[in-house]
Amino acid sequence: MNIGKILNLIADNNINPEDVFSLVEEIKSTNLKDEQNLRNIIRRVAKLANRPIDKSKEDSLVKKILNEGIDEDIFGMI
């Protein structure tokens, strides 16, 4: 995964890096194959980025992550 894209996303959306680190620590111990856990993380990321996420976009992200994992294409969906 391209760390530059992640850093640009953080900078472009004025996200507090400490909040990102906190989320990363939480994700480390979370079962990402569990759909509800994944939905909670997606909602939390949307909130951190101050971007609304509708049900259809959330569903698309969940489906993509569960079927294909997380790759650079995910940034185009955010």
C-alpha positions as CSV (number, residue, x, y, z in Angstrom):
1,M,0.0,0.0,0.0
2,N,1.2,3.5,-0.8
3,I,2.0,5.3,2.4
4,G,2.1,8.6,0.5
5,K,-1.6,8.2,-0.4
6,I,-2.4,7.6,3.3
7,L,-0.3,10.6,4.4
8,N,-2.0,12.8,1.7
9,L,-5.4,11.7,2.8
10,I,-4.5,12.7,6.4
11,A,-3.1,16.0,5.4
12,D,-5.8,16.9,2.9
13,N,-8.6,16.2,5.4
14,N,-6.9,17.9,8.4
15,I,-7.1,14.6,10.4
16,N,-5.4,14.5,13.8
17,P,-2.5,12.0,13.5
18,E,-3.1,10.9,17.1
19,D,-6.6,9.8,16.2
20,V,-5.2,7.8,13.3
21,F,-2.6,6.1,15.5
22,S,-5.4,5.3,18.0
23,L,-7.5,3.8,15.3
24,V,-4.6,1.7,14.0
25,E,-4.0,0.3,17.4
26,E,-7.6,-0.6,17.7
27,I,-7.6,-2.3,14.2
28,K,-4.6,-4.4,15.2
29,S,-6.8,-6.4,17.6
30,T,-10.0,-6.4,15.5
31,N,-11.2,-9.2,13.4
32,L,-11.5,-7.6,10.0
33,K,-13.3,-10.6,8.5
34,D,-16.3,-9.8,10.8
35,E,-18.7,-7.5,8.8
36,Q,-19.9,-5.5,11.8
37,N,-16.3,-4.8,12.9
38,L,-15.5,-3.7,9.4
39,R,-18.6,-1.4,9.3
40,N,-17.6,0.2,12.6
41,I,-14.1,0.9,11.4
42,I,-15.4,2.4,8.1
43,R,-17.8,4.6,10.0
44,R,-15.0,5.7,12.3
45,V,-12.7,6.5,9.4
46,A,-15.4,8.5,7.7
47,K,-16.0,10.5,10.9
48,L,-12.2,11.1,11.3
49,A,-12.1,12.4,7.7
50,N,-15.2,14.4,8.3
51,R,-16.8,12.8,5.2
52,P,-20.3,11.5,5.2
53,I,-20.8,7.9,4.1
54,D,-24.1,6.6,2.9
55,K,-25.3,3.1,3.2
56,S,-24.6,2.1,-0.4
57,K,-21.0,3.4,-0.3
58,E,-20.5,1.6,3.1
59,D,-21.9,-1.6,1.5
60,S,-19.5,-1.3,-1.4
61,L,-16.5,-0.8,0.8
62,V,-17.4,-3.7,3.0
63,K,-18.0,-6.0,0.0
64,K,-14.7,-4.9,-1.6
65,I,-12.6,-5.3,1.6
66,L,-14.2,-8.7,2.4
67,N,-13.7,-10.1,-1.1
68,E,-10.5,-8.4,-2.2
69,G,-8.8,-7.0,0.9
70,I,-7.5,-3.5,1.1
71,D,-5.5,-2.2,-1.8
72,E,-4.7,1.2,-3.3
73,D,-8.1,1.2,-5.2
74,I,-9.8,1.7,-1.9
75,F,-8.7,5.3,-1.9
76,G,-10.8,6.0,-5.0
77,M,-13.9,4.9,-3.2
78,I,-13.3,7.2,-0.2
